[in-house]
Amino acid sequence: MGSMEGHKVVMKKTEKLLVLNETSTVSQSSSKYSITSTSTNSPQDESFKVERHSEQCLRTMTEYLYKQQLTDVILIAGQRRIPAHRLVLSANCEYFAAMFRNSLRETFQNEIELKDVDGDTLWTLVKYFYTGSVDLLEDNVETLLTTASLLQLSCIIEACCQFLIKQLHPSNCLGIRRFADMHGCAELLATANTYTNDNFMDVIKNQEFLLLPAEDVARLLQSDDLNVASEESVFKALLAWLQHEPEARRAEASGLLAHVKLPLLSPAFLTDHVESNEMFREQRGAQALILEALKYHLLPERRPLLQSSRTRPRKATVGRLLAIGGMDTNKGATIDAFSLRENRWRSLAKMSGRRLQFGAAVVERKLVVAGGRDGLKTLNTVECFDFAALAWSPLPPMSVHRHGLGVAVLEGPLYAVGGHDGWSFLNTVERWDPSTRQWAYVSPMCSQRSTVGVAVLGDKLYAVGGRDNGSCLGTVECYDPHSNRWTSCAPMSRRRGGVGVGVMNGCLYALGGHDAPASNPHASRFDCVERYDPKTDTWTTVAPMSLARDTIGVCVLGDKLLAVGGYDGQQYLTLVEAYDPLANDWRQLTPLKSGRAGPCVVLENSLDFS
């Protein structure tokens, strides 16, 4: 077993003894037998029972086995001849039962040879038939599982798999994975796969990785579940494998390079470490892959047409999604984090106090929350959360109290857009400069907007929908920080208050929303989604979400656009859906830990879930 034929898996411990015991539990009694009355018509009838009778019979049969008394068959495996009793073999093993009961040739033979079976392992299993116990050791577990698979001994197979699971280590997990695949051990294979992906950076430091055959390297690099910080780590792992035997493995270079997501490497890394490497310089296939990656960087407007498995980031490299506050059963006071690789939400921290309808964004690797309301009054306070220290600290407040505002980061500064000050709807916009730690007004919007969707697309800030004094809005405007001007864009196909917005592949998306104030019992909520293309200044309807709702948290995670939580008019939702622009469909992901309406959802890249 191992990554190469004949190569033994190196266990992480020197030795471990495990006893598998199938003997039934029996009541302890000082008496060797008992007599009890039976419930028959005759009062003279009694039942006689010898305690531990079956154990005594097996003990006697075991003595016969060792003394070779009454044995009626000899099993031959390699150089070993093992006398046994057909009855015991058949009672414990369907393989032998079929052999001895179905008039096969072996049924009438006194000696039966089992080809390609280790004699010592067969003897271990024959003793197990008589005793119900087997010692699992590091030295025998491989051949024991192999022989048990041949003899269809499911309980032994399960015990061996559990033993190997406990032995998983970066130095042996690839061999165990290959062994599990060869023998069809599904649970062991899945566990070894997960372990290998989780510990990839340690696995590639071991000799077992360098000795892998090319097909196993390809299988490993194909996985989007590798726990790596960046695609550079995957490329460096491939290069280490190639350089271990450069001449013999040169022919595999282009084929394996196809499993590295080259478009996700920086142009500098592509030029300095990939294109210039002599292993790939003369290979036409490798050069085509490098050219594809460089085009992806040089022609960003064509990226929607260049999507492939190589442009889909690995789950560990996309960052974590943060769902911050919102209206929920926890009174909007928690932050939960979602890991795509682990496919689960975890509680990260509590907010310093209750905030509803606030804005949030990541600025210089810290989470900034601004404005909102605490349930009674509208706030102008701003706070900063440090992911390393898991602590909150205050920042200078905004000039205006705002709830229902939109927040986004454009070219460094943070913008707080529109909202409501507790008395009136706002069109004012403030900008926070993290270098001077000051707020300053910029040009106001053309319209007053609260519950507005705000996002950055290209080098402009967009304000989408929302509500003003009279109704919900379908209008859209964008801000150019260089000219300090707002410009009207094409309106959406419908009015949307409480709209969720996100940006993906050079387009702006507007999700859900409502067409009347949320307090209006006749307000309609939408499942429809529109996409805005700034090059043509047009909106296009795409696939709808599975449920109509407003106040949705929206963010890109990897190559998908996520819609998180919301309100359907009846309840706060735990629903999380992901939009695939290539397939134009929505698929549900792991739901939130609790329902949230109006959560701020942001992407964060410095959290460590390992």
C-alpha positions as CSV (number, residue, x, y, z in Angstrom):
1,M,0.0,0.0,0.0
2,G,1.1,3.6,-0.4
3,S,1.6,6.0,-3.2
4,M,3.7,3.4,-5.1
5,E,3.1,-0.3,-5.5
6,G,4.9,-2.1,-2.7
7,H,5.4,1.0,-0.7
8,K,4.1,0.7,2.8
9,V,2.2,3.5,4.4
10,V,4.3,5.1,7.2
11,M,2.2,5.3,10.3
12,K,2.4,8.4,12.6
13,K,2.8,6.2,15.7
14,T,5.1,3.3,16.3
15,E,2.5,0.7,17.2
16,K,-1.1,0.6,18.3
17,L,-3.1,-2.4,19.5
18,L,-6.9,-2.6,18.8
19,V,-9.0,-5.6,19.7
20,L,-12.2,-6.2,17.8
21,N,-14.4,-8.4,20.0
22,E,-17.8,-9.7,18.8
23,T,-18.5,-12.0,21.7
24,S,-21.9,-11.4,23.1
25,T,-22.2,-10.1,26.7
26,V,-23.5,-12.7,29.0
27,S,-24.8,-12.5,32.5
28,Q,-22.3,-13.3,35.3
29,S,-23.3,-16.1,37.6
30,S,-21.5,-18.3,40.0
31,S,-23.7,-21.2,38.9
32,K,-22.7,-23.3,35.8
33,Y,-26.4,-24.0,34.9
34,S,-29.9,-23.0,36.0
35,I,-33.3,-24.7,36.1
36,T,-36.5,-22.6,35.7
37,S,-40.2,-23.4,35.6
38,T,-41.9,-23.1,32.2
39,S,-45.3,-21.6,31.5
40,T,-46.8,-24.9,30.2
41,N,-49.9,-26.7,31.4
42,S,-47.9,-29.2,33.4
43,P,-46.4,-27.9,36.7
44,Q,-43.7,-30.6,36.4
45,D,-42.2,-29.1,33.2
46,E,-38.9,-27.2,33.6
47,S,-36.3,-25.5,31.3
48,F,-32.6,-26.4,31.7
49,K,-30.0,-23.8,30.6
50,V,-26.2,-23.9,30.8
51,E,-24.8,-20.4,31.3
52,R,-22.2,-19.4,28.7
53,H,-22.8,-22.5,26.7
54,S,-21.9,-21.0,23.3
55,E,-18.7,-19.6,24.7
56,Q,-17.7,-23.0,26.0
57,C,-18.5,-24.6,22.7
58,L,-16.3,-22.1,20.8
59,R,-13.5,-22.6,23.4
60,T,-13.7,-26.3,22.8
61,M,-13.6,-25.9,19.0
62,T,-10.6,-23.6,19.4
63,E,-8.8,-26.3,21.3
64,Y,-9.7,-28.8,18.5
65,L,-8.3,-26.2,16.0
66,Y,-4.9,-26.0,17.8
67,K,-4.7,-29.7,18.3
68,Q,-5.9,-30.3,14.7
69,Q,-8.7,-32.6,15.9
70,L,-11.8,-33.2,13.8
71,T,-10.6,-30.7,11.2
72,D,-12.0,-31.5,7.8
73,V,-10.3,-29.0,5.5
74,I,-6.9,-27.5,5.0
75,L,-6.5,-23.9,3.7
76,I,-3.3,-23.2,1.8
77,A,-2.1,-19.6,1.5
78,G,1.5,-19.1,0.3
79,Q,3.7,-21.5,2.3
80,R,1.2,-21.8,5.1
81,R,-1.2,-24.8,5.6
82,I,-4.1,-24.1,8.0
83,P,-6.3,-26.9,9.2
84,A,-9.9,-25.8,10.0
85,H,-13.5,-26.9,10.4
86,R,-15.8,-26.3,7.5
87,L,-18.7,-25.6,9.8
88,V,-16.9,-22.9,11.7
89,L,-15.6,-21.3,8.5
90,S,-19.1,-21.3,7.0
91,A,-20.8,-20.0,10.1
92,N,-18.5,-16.9,10.2
93,C,-17.9,-16.1,6.5
94,E,-20.2,-16.0,3.6
95,Y,-17.3,-16.6,1.2
96,F,-16.7,-20.0,2.7
97,A,-20.4,-20.7,3.2
98,A,-20.9,-20.3,-0.6
99,M,-17.8,-22.4,-1.3
100,F,-18.9,-25.3,0.9
101,R,-22.7,-25.3,0.4
102,N,-23.1,-24.9,-3.3
103,S,-21.5,-28.0,-4.7
104,L,-18.5,-26.2,-6.1
105,R,-15.3,-28.1,-6.8
106,E,-13.9,-26.9,-3.4
107,T,-16.9,-28.4,-1.6
108,F,-15.4,-31.8,-1.9
109,Q,-11.7,-31.0,-1.7
110,N,-9.7,-31.6,1.5
111,E,-7.2,-29.0,0.6
112,I,-8.1,-25.6,-0.8
113,E,-5.6,-23.1,-2.1
114,L,-6.3,-19.4,-1.8
115,K,-4.2,-17.6,-4.3
116,D,-2.7,-14.1,-3.6
117,V,-3.5,-14.4,0.1
118,D,-1.0,-13.8,2.8
119,G,-0.8,-17.0,5.0
120,D,-0.2,-15.3,8.3
121,T,-3.1,-12.9,7.7
122,L,-5.4,-15.8,6.8
123,W,-4.4,-17.6,10.0
124,T,-5.3,-14.4,11.9
125,L,-8.7,-14.4,10.4
126,V,-9.3,-18.1,11.0
127,K,-8.5,-17.6,14.7
128,Y,-11.0,-14.7,14.7
129,F,-13.7,-17.1,13.4
130,Y,-13.2,-19.2,16.6
131,T,-12.5,-16.4,19.1
132,G,-14.3,-13.3,17.9
133,S,-11.2,-11.2,18.5
134,V,-8.4,-9.9,16.2
135,D,-5.4,-7.8,16.9
136,L,-5.1,-4.8,14.6
137,L,-1.4,-3.7,14.4
138,E,0.4,-1.2,12.2
139,D,2.2,-4.1,10.7
140,N,-0.8,-6.1,9.7
141,V,-3.7,-3.7,9.1
142,E,-3.0,-3.3,5.4
143,T,-3.0,-7.0,4.5
144,L,-5.7,-7.7,7.0
145,L,-8.1,-5.3,5.2
146,T,-7.1,-6.6,1.8
147,T,-7.8,-10.2,2.8
148,A,-11.0,-9.2,4.7
149,S,-12.2,-7.6,1.5
150,L,-11.6,-10.8,-0.4
151,L,-13.5,-12.8,2.2
152,Q,-16.3,-10.1,2.4
153,L,-15.8,-9.7,6.2
154,S,-17.5,-6.3,6.6
155,C,-16.9,-5.9,10.3
156,I,-13.2,-6.5,9.9
157,I,-13.1,-4.0,7.0
158,E,-14.8,-1.4,9.1
159,A,-12.4,-2.0,12.0
160,C,-9.4,-1.7,9.8
161,C,-10.7,1.5,8.2
162,Q,-11.3,3.1,11.6
163,F,-7.8,2.1,12.7
164,L,-6.3,3.8,9.5
165,I,-8.4,6.9,10.1
166,K,-6.8,7.3,13.5
167,Q,-3.4,6.9,11.8
168,L,-3.8,9.7,9.3
169,H,-0.8,12.1,9.1
170,P,0.6,14.4,6.5
171,S,3.3,11.8,5.8
172,N,0.9,8.9,5.0
173,C,-2.5,10.3,4.1
174,L,-1.8,10.1,0.3
175,G,-0.9,6.4,0.6
176,I,-4.0,5.7,2.7
177,R,-6.1,7.6,0.3
178,R,-4.8,5.6,-2.6
179,F,-5.2,2.3,-0.7
180,A,-8.8,3.2,0.2
181,D,-9.6,4.0,-3.4
182,M,-8.2,0.6,-4.6
183,H,-10.3,-1.3,-2.1
184,G,-13.5,0.6,-2.4
185,C,-13.5,1.8,1.2
186,A,-15.8,4.9,0.8
187,E,-15.6,6.3,4.3
188,L,-11.9,5.9,4.6
189,L,-11.4,7.5,1.1
190,A,-13.6,10.5,2.0
191,T,-11.9,11.0,5.3
192,A,-8.4,10.7,3.8
193,N,-9.4,13.1,1.0
194,T,-10.7,15.7,3.5
195,Y,-7.5,15.3,5.7
196,T,-5.3,15.7,2.6
197,N,-7.1,18.8,1.5
198,D,-7.1,20.3,5.0
199,N,-3.4,19.7,5.5
200,F,-2.2,20.3,2.0
201,M,0.6,22.6,2.9
202,D,2.1,20.0,5.3
203,V,1.4,17.1,2.9
204,I,3.5,18.5,0.1
205,K,6.6,18.7,2.4
206,N,6.7,14.9,2.7
207,Q,8.4,12.3,0.5
208,E,5.1,10.6,-0.2
209,F,4.0,13.6,-2.2
210,L,7.2,13.7,-4.3
211,L,6.8,10.0,-5.1
212,L,3.2,10.3,-6.3
213,P,2.5,9.2,-9.9
214,A,1.4,11.9,-12.2
215,E,-2.3,10.9,-12.3
216,D,-2.5,11.2,-8.5
217,V,-0.8,14.7,-8.6
218,A,-3.4,15.7,-11.2
219,R,-6.2,14.4,-9.0
220,L,-4.8,16.3,-6.0
221,L,-4.4,19.6,-7.8
222,Q,-7.8,19.5,-9.3
223,S,-9.5,19.9,-6.0
224,D,-11.1,23.2,-5.2
225,D,-11.1,22.2,-1.5
226,L,-7.3,22.6,-1.0
227,N,-6.6,24.6,2.1
228,V,-4.2,27.2,0.6
229,A,-3.8,30.9,1.1
230,S,-3.3,31.6,-2.6
231,E,-2.8,29.8,-5.9
232,E,0.9,30.5,-5.7
233,S,1.2,27.6,-3.2
234,V,-0.4,25.2,-5.6
235,F,2.0,26.2,-8.4
236,K,5.0,25.9,-6.1
237,A,3.8,22.4,-5.0
238,L,3.7,21.3,-8.7
239,L,7.1,22.7,-9.4
240,A,8.6,20.8,-6.4
241,W,7.1,17.6,-7.8
242,L,8.4,18.2,-11.3
243,Q,11.9,19.1,-10.1
244,H,12.2,15.9,-8.0
245,E,12.8,14.0,-11.2
246,P,12.9,16.8,-13.9
247,E,13.9,14.7,-16.9
248,A,11.5,11.9,-16.3
249,R,8.6,14.3,-15.5
250,R,9.1,17.0,-18.0
251,A,6.5,15.4,-20.3
252,E,3.9,15.7,-17.6
253,A,4.5,19.5,-17.1
254,S,1.9,20.9,-19.4
255,G,-0.8,18.5,-18.5
256,L,-0.4,19.2,-14.8
257,L,0.0,22.9,-15.2
258,A,-3.6,22.9,-16.6
259,H,-4.7,22.1,-13.0
260,V,-3.1,25.3,-11.6
261,K,-5.4,28.3,-11.8
262,L,-3.0,30.5,-13.7
263,P,-5.4,33.4,-14.4
264,L,-5.7,33.9,-10.6
265,L,-1.9,34.4,-10.2
266,S,-0.6,38.0,-10.4
267,P,0.9,39.2,-13.7
268,A,4.2,39.7,-11.9
269,F,4.2,36.1,-10.6
270,L,3.2,34.7,-14.0
271,T,6.1,36.6,-15.6
272,D,8.8,35.9,-13.0
273,H,8.0,32.3,-12.0
274,V,5.9,30.6,-14.6
275,E,6.7,32.0,-18.0
276,S,10.4,32.2,-17.3
277,N,10.7,28.7,-15.9
278,E,12.7,26.4,-18.2
279,M,10.4,23.5,-17.4
280,F,7.5,25.2,-19.4
281,R,9.4,27.4,-21.8
282,E,9.6,24.9,-24.7
283,Q,6.2,23.3,-24.2
284,R,3.4,24.5,-26.5
285,G,0.6,23.4,-24.1
286,A,2.2,25.3,-21.2
287,Q,2.7,28.4,-23.3
288,A,-0.9,28.4,-24.4
289,L,-2.0,28.2,-20.7
290,I,0.3,31.1,-19.8
291,L,-1.0,33.2,-22.7
292,E,-4.6,32.5,-21.5
293,A,-3.7,33.8,-18.1
294,L,-2.1,36.9,-19.4
295,K,-5.1,37.7,-21.6
296,Y,-7.3,37.4,-18.5
297,H,-5.3,40.2,-16.9
298,L,-4.7,42.4,-20.0
299,L,-8.3,42.3,-21.2
300,P,-10.5,42.6,-18.1
301,E,-13.5,43.6,-20.3
302,R,-13.4,40.2,-21.8
303,R,-13.3,38.2,-18.5
304,P,-17.0,37.2,-18.7
305,L,-16.1,35.4,-21.9
306,L,-12.9,33.8,-20.5
307,Q,-14.5,32.0,-17.5
308,S,-13.4,28.4,-17.0
309,S,-12.5,26.0,-14.2
310,R,-9.1,27.9,-14.1
311,T,-10.8,31.2,-13.3
312,R,-12.9,29.7,-10.4
313,P,-11.0,30.3,-7.2
314,R,-10.4,27.6,-4.7
315,K,-12.7,27.8,-1.7
316,A,-10.0,28.6,0.8
317,T,-8.7,31.6,-1.2
318,V,-12.0,33.6,-1.6
319,G,-12.1,35.0,2.0
320,R,-15.0,34.7,4.4
321,L,-18.4,36.2,4.3
322,L,-19.4,38.2,7.3
323,A,-23.1,38.7,8.2
324,I,-23.2,41.7,10.6
325,G,-26.2,42.6,12.7
326,G,-29.6,43.2,11.2
327,M,-33.1,42.6,12.5
328,D,-33.2,39.2,14.1
329,T,-34.0,37.2,17.2
330,N,-30.7,38.2,18.7
331,K,-31.6,41.9,18.3
332,G,-29.0,42.5,15.7
333,A,-26.0,42.2,18.0
334,T,-23.9,39.4,16.5
335,I,-21.4,38.8,13.6
336,D,-21.3,35.4,11.9
337,A,-18.7,34.3,9.5
338,F,-19.1,31.8,6.6
339,S,-16.3,29.6,5.2
340,L,-17.0,28.3,1.7
341,R,-14.5,25.5,2.1
342,E,-16.0,24.3,5.4
343,N,-19.5,25.2,4.1
344,R,-20.6,26.4,7.5
345,W,-21.3,29.5,9.6
346,R,-19.6,30.3,12.8
347,S,-20.2,32.9,15.4
348,L,-17.3,35.4,15.3
349,A,-18.1,38.2,17.7
350,K,-20.8,40.4,19.2
351,M,-21.4,44.0,18.3
352,S,-20.7,46.6,21.0
353,G,-24.4,47.5,21.0
354,R,-27.6,47.2,18.9
355,R,-27.5,48.7,15.4
356,L,-30.2,48.4,12.8
357,Q,-30.2,49.8,9.2
358,F,-26.5,50.8,9.4
359,G,-23.7,50.5,6.9
360,A,-20.5,48.4,7.0
361,A,-17.4,47.9,5.0
362,V,-13.8,46.6,5.4
363,V,-11.3,49.4,5.4
364,E,-7.6,48.6,5.7
365,R,-8.3,45.1,6.9
366,K,-10.7,46.3,9.6
367,L,-14.5,46.3,9.8
368,V,-16.0,49.8,10.0
369,V,-19.7,50.2,10.9
370,A,-21.4,53.5,10.6
371,G,-24.8,55.0,11.6
372,G,-28.0,53.1,11.9
373,R,-30.4,53.2,14.8
374,D,-30.4,51.6,18.2
375,G,-34.1,50.9,18.2
376,L,-35.0,54.4,19.5
377,K,-32.8,57.0,17.9
378,T,-30.8,57.5,14.7
379,L,-27.0,57.3,15.2
380,N,-24.0,59.1,13.7
381,T,-21.5,57.0,15.6
382,V,-18.8,55.0,13.8
383,E,-16.9,52.0,15.2
384,C,-14.0,49.8,14.0
385,F,-13.6,46.1,14.7
386,D,-10.1,44.6,14.7
387,F,-10.1,41.0,13.4
388,A,-6.8,40.2,15.1
389,A,-7.7,41.5,18.5
390,L,-11.5,40.7,18.2
391,A,-12.1,44.1,19.8
392,W,-14.1,47.2,19.0
393,S,-12.9,50.8,19.1
394,P,-14.6,54.1,18.3
395,L,-13.9,56.3,15.3
396,P,-14.9,60.0,14.7
397,P,-18.6,60.3,14.1
398,M,-20.3,61.3,10.9
399,S,-21.5,64.9,10.6
400,V,-25.1,63.7,10.1
401,H,-27.2,61.0,11.9
402,R,-28.2,58.4,9.3
403,H,-30.1,55.1,9.2
404,G,-31.0,53.3,6.0
405,L,-27.7,54.6,4.5
406,G,-25.5,52.8,2.0
407,V,-21.8,52.4,2.5
408,A,-18.9,51.4,0.1
409,V,-15.2,51.9,-0.3
410,L,-13.9,53.6,-3.5
411,E,-10.2,54.1,-4.1
412,G,-9.4,54.0,-0.3
413,P,-12.0,56.3,1.3
414,L,-15.3,55.1,2.7
415,Y,-18.5,56.8,1.5
416,A,-21.7,57.1,3.6
417,V,-24.6,57.7,1.2
418,G,-28.1,59.0,1.9
419,G,-30.3,57.5,4.5
420,H,-32.8,59.1,7.0
421,D,-31.8,61.3,9.9
422,G,-35.0,60.5,12.0
423,W,-36.9,63.5,10.5
424,S,-36.3,63.5,6.8
425,F,-34.8,61.6,3.8
426,L,-31.3,62.5,2.8
427,N,-29.4,63.1,-0.4
428,T,-26.2,64.1,1.4
429,V,-23.0,62.1,1.1
430,E,-20.0,62.0,3.4
431,R,-16.5,60.5,2.8
432,W,-14.2,59.1,5.5
433,D,-10.5,59.4,4.7
434,P,-8.6,56.7,6.7
435,S,-5.3,58.6,6.4
436,T,-6.6,61.8,8.0
437,R,-9.3,60.1,10.0
438,Q,-11.8,62.8,9.1
439,W,-15.2,63.0,7.5
440,A,-16.0,65.5,4.7
441,Y,-19.0,66.2,2.6
442,V,-18.9,65.5,-1.2
443,S,-21.4,66.5,-3.8
444,P,-25.0,65.4,-2.8
445,M,-27.1,63.0,-4.9
446,C,-29.7,64.1,-7.3
447,S,-32.4,62.4,-5.2
448,Q,-33.1,61.8,-1.6
449,R,-32.6,58.1,-0.9
450,S,-33.1,55.8,2.2
451,T,-32.8,52.0,2.2
452,V,-30.6,52.7,-0.8
453,G,-28.4,50.1,-2.5
454,V,-24.8,51.3,-2.8
455,A,-21.9,49.6,-4.6
456,V,-18.6,50.3,-6.4
457,L,-18.4,49.4,-10.1
458,G,-15.2,50.3,-11.9
459,D,-14.1,53.7,-10.7
460,K,-17.6,55.0,-9.8
461,L,-20.0,54.8,-6.8
462,Y,-23.5,53.7,-7.6
463,A,-26.7,54.5,-5.7
464,V,-29.6,52.3,-6.6
465,G,-33.3,52.6,-5.8
466,G,-34.3,53.2,-2.2
467,R,-37.1,55.4,-0.9
468,D,-37.8,59.2,-0.8
469,N,-40.6,61.2,0.7
470,G,-43.3,59.8,-1.5
471,S,-42.5,56.3,-2.7
472,C,-39.9,53.7,-3.6
473,L,-37.5,54.6,-6.4
474,G,-36.4,52.9,-9.6
475,T,-33.8,55.5,-10.5
476,V,-30.0,55.0,-10.4
477,E,-27.2,57.5,-10.3
478,C,-23.4,57.2,-10.1
479,Y,-20.7,59.3,-8.6
480,D,-17.3,60.1,-10.1
481,P,-14.8,61.1,-7.3
482,H,-12.5,62.8,-9.8
483,S,-15.1,65.3,-11.0
484,N,-17.2,65.2,-7.7
485,R,-20.4,64.8,-9.7
486,W,-23.4,62.5,-9.7
487,T,-24.8,61.4,-13.0
488,S,-28.2,59.7,-13.7
489,C,-28.1,56.2,-15.2
490,A,-30.8,54.1,-16.9
491,P,-33.5,53.3,-14.4
492,M,-34.4,49.8,-13.3
493,S,-37.5,48.1,-14.7
494,R,-39.3,48.6,-11.4
495,R,-39.1,50.6,-8.2
496,R,-37.2,49.0,-5.4
497,G,-36.9,50.1,-1.8
498,G,-34.8,47.9,0.5
499,V,-32.9,46.7,-2.6
500,G,-29.8,44.5,-2.3
501,V,-26.9,45.4,-4.7
502,G,-23.7,43.6,-5.7
503,V,-21.1,43.8,-8.4
504,M,-19.8,40.9,-10.4
505,N,-17.9,40.5,-13.7
506,G,-18.1,44.2,-14.5
507,C,-21.9,44.4,-13.9
508,L,-24.2,45.7,-11.2
509,Y,-26.9,43.5,-9.8
510,A,-30.1,44.6,-8.0
511,L,-31.9,42.0,-5.9
512,G,-35.4,41.9,-4.5
513,G,-36.8,44.9,-2.6
514,H,-40.3,46.2,-2.2
515,D,-42.5,48.7,-4.0
516,A,-44.0,50.5,-1.0
517,P,-42.9,51.4,2.5
518,A,-42.1,48.3,4.4
519,S,-44.8,49.2,7.0
520,N,-47.4,49.2,4.3
521,P,-49.4,45.9,4.7
522,H,-50.0,45.9,0.9
523,A,-46.3,46.2,0.0
524,S,-45.1,43.7,-2.6
525,R,-41.7,42.1,-2.3
526,F,-39.8,40.8,-5.3
527,D,-37.8,37.7,-6.2
528,C,-36.7,39.3,-9.5
529,V,-33.1,40.3,-10.2
530,E,-31.8,42.8,-12.7
531,R,-28.3,43.3,-14.1
532,Y,-26.8,46.6,-15.2
533,D,-24.1,46.8,-17.9
534,P,-22.3,50.2,-17.6
535,K,-20.9,49.9,-21.2
536,T,-24.4,50.0,-22.7
537,D,-26.2,51.7,-19.8
538,T,-28.9,49.0,-19.8
539,W,-30.7,46.7,-17.4
540,T,-31.4,43.1,-18.1
541,T,-33.6,40.7,-16.1
542,V,-31.8,37.5,-15.0
543,A,-32.9,34.4,-13.1
544,P,-35.1,35.2,-10.1
545,M,-34.3,34.1,-6.5
546,S,-36.2,31.3,-5.0
547,L,-38.1,33.6,-2.7
548,A,-39.4,37.1,-2.8
549,R,-37.8,39.3,-0.1
550,D,-36.3,42.7,0.7
551,T,-33.4,43.9,2.9
552,I,-31.1,41.3,1.6
553,G,-27.4,41.2,2.3
554,V,-25.4,40.9,-1.0
555,C,-21.8,40.1,-1.6
556,V,-19.6,38.2,-4.1
557,L,-17.9,35.1,-2.8
558,G,-15.5,33.4,-5.3
559,D,-17.3,33.3,-8.6
560,K,-20.8,33.5,-7.1
561,L,-23.1,36.3,-6.0
562,L,-24.6,35.6,-2.6
563,A,-28.0,36.7,-1.3
564,V,-28.1,36.5,2.5
565,G,-31.2,36.6,4.7
566,G,-33.9,39.2,4.2
567,Y,-37.6,39.7,5.1
568,D,-40.5,38.1,3.1
569,G,-43.2,40.1,4.8
570,Q,-43.8,37.5,7.5
571,Q,-40.4,36.5,9.0
572,Y,-36.7,37.1,9.1
573,L,-35.0,34.6,6.8
574,T,-32.0,32.3,7.2
575,L,-32.0,31.6,3.5
576,V,-28.7,32.0,1.6
577,E,-28.6,31.6,-2.1
578,A,-25.7,31.8,-4.6
579,Y,-26.1,33.0,-8.2
580,D,-24.0,31.5,-11.0
581,P,-23.8,34.0,-13.9
582,L,-22.6,31.3,-16.3
583,A,-25.5,28.9,-15.6
584,N,-27.9,31.8,-14.8
585,D,-29.4,30.0,-11.8
586,W,-29.5,30.2,-8.0
587,R,-28.6,27.4,-5.6
588,Q,-29.1,27.4,-1.9
589,L,-26.1,27.3,0.5
590,T,-25.8,26.6,4.2
591,P,-28.4,28.8,5.9
592,L,-27.7,31.4,8.5
593,K,-27.6,30.4,12.2
594,S,-30.6,32.6,12.8
595,G,-32.9,34.7,10.6
596,R,-31.7,38.2,9.7
597,A,-33.3,41.1,7.8
598,G,-31.0,43.9,6.6
599,P,-27.7,42.3,7.6
600,C,-24.6,44.1,6.3
601,V,-22.7,41.5,4.4
602,V,-19.0,42.0,3.5
603,L,-16.1,40.0,2.3
604,E,-13.1,39.6,4.7
605,N,-9.8,38.0,3.8
606,S,-7.7,37.9,7.0
607,L,-9.8,35.5,9.2
608,D,-8.2,32.2,10.0
609,F,-10.7,29.3,10.3
610,S,-8.0,26.6,10.6
